[in-house]
Amino acid sequence: MDLGILEIILMILIFFMVILLIKTIVSIYTTPSPANIKKQAFKKPEPKPLVNYTLEELAEYDGTDENKPILLALDGKVYDVTRGAAFYSKDGPYGIFAGHDASLALALHEVDAKHLNQPIDNLTNGQKHTIYEWEERFSMKYDHVGNIVLSHETPGALQEESSQEKPIEDKKED
């Protein structure tokens, strides 16, 4: 073989090795690390501001209007339970709770309309603990989207410390 051909082949090999080296270096500096990929994949969306609802306004979110979320209140907090529509829609086993403050009903373990939108001032310690357990479940499964107020003139009247979690906006009519 002629020495000129070997030199050309060697230069072509060196050229491709340099290209491969450059590509590898660029890839190292432009590919996110696995830790960053994990952070991006599990990044929570920015929470929406909480909205104040009166019981009358909450009643509009009882699952009968497919264009509105299904909401229910527990101990002054309003949760979007639309993900659990199988349970909280009008045909679900707990559909009666949708659009209402279900605190007393849940504390008493009774699915009865007479326990909806009722005060919970006189609960036993066991019933208070039951509400606490329900709040734990709801906060893990559903978004806390607002708080119950007596009126918009007295925001926070039924809500205490939990209203400090996120800014609160009064519900605006569409």
URCORPE-V487722 format. One record per run of one state. SS is the DSSP state (H for helix, E for strand, C for the rest). FROM is the first residue (numbers start at 1). LEN is the number of residues. If there is no record, write none. Layout:
ss from len
SS FROM LEN
SS FROM LEN
This chain:
ss from len
C 1 2
H 3 28
C 31 3
H 34 8
C 42 8
E 50 4
C 54 1
H 55 7
C 62 9
E 71 4
C 75 2
E 77 4
C 81 1
H 82 7
C 89 6
H 95 3
C 98 3
E 101 1
C 102 1
H 103 6
C 109 4
H 113 3
C 116 9
H 125 17
C 142 1
E 143 6
C 149 3
H 152 3
C 155 6
H 161 4
C 165 3
E 168 3
C 171 4
